[in-house]
Amino acid sequence: MKLAYVAALMVAGIACISVDAPAGQKVPSEVSILNSAGSYSVSGSLPGARNSADSKQRIGCQLATSAGSTTISGRCEAANAQGQYAQCGTTAPHLLEVIKAIDSGSLLYFRYDPLVTMPGGGLPECASITLDKNSLYEPKNP
């Protein structure tokens, strides 16, 4: 009985030892706007932009239509810490589906060529819109 009591105390003591353990991999995800051979690649997470130390960063997409219209259009936009701004638009149904899936914890990536504009002119047309929902990215702070 005494041996069982000592063994139980040892197990309890070992269980109480504190060990630093990583809480999961984290990736900073502030807004990045890159121009490569005339094509723009934009990425960043919504919380990363919101939590940034500066007041310039933002990233997101919007959907819009008007009364009497049968068309829905989407627009993605971003600004980085240096104040560089990027945006593109789309009416492509498959890209609009990606925009609909964005939530407050999403990492967003979009790509466009500024010389390729949407039908009717105006905004550059989005070549791709990618959404990543992953625990790697920081949550939004209040």
ABEGO torsion letter per residue (X at the ends): XAAAAAAAAAAAAAAABBBBBBAEBBBBBBBBBBBBGGBBBBBEBAAAAAABABAABBBEBBBBBBBGBABBBBBBBBBBAAGBBBBBBBABAAAAAAAAABBAABBBBBBBBAABBBBGEEBBBBABBBBBBBAABBBBBX
